[in-house]
């Protein structure tokens, strides 16, 4: 089966930059208050959008 696309050096470089940024975000510790705030916002948004469809 032939490849449907190719990875150019520019694409590979961009993917490496994205992966590096993703790793930095994953390794960054959030202050507990901020983490709780983000959890609450996610819960509210999830509830809002799930009831919106009904």
N, C-alpha and C positions, 0 to 999 in steps of 0.2 A: 504494500500500500504506500503510495507516494506521500511525502510530507505535504501538508496543505499550507504551510507557512515556514518561514525561516527566521532564525534569531540573528539579527544584525548586531554588530558590536554596539551600536547605539541603544538598541533594545536591552541587551544584556547589561550594559552600564546602568540604564535606568532601573532595571529590576534589582540590581545590586544596591542602588541607593535606597529604593523602597524597602528592601529587606533590612538594610542597616537601620533605617528609621524605625521600622517595626520592632526590631530587637531592642532598640533604645527605649521605646515606649513600654514594651513588656517588662523591662528591667527596672523601670522607674517606679519607686514606691509612692503611692498616694497617701497624703495625710488621712487619718481615719475619718475626719469630719467630711472631707471632700468625697471620699469613697462612699460614705453613707448618703450624701447628697445626690451623687450620680445614680446610686441604686434606687433612691426614691423617685427621681425624675424618670428613670427607665420604667419603673413600675407604673407610674401615673400615665406615661405615654402609651405603654402597652395596653392598659385598661381603656384609655380613651379610644385608641384605634380599634380595639377588638369590639367595643360596644358600638362604635360608629357604623360597623358593617351590618348590624342587626336591624 
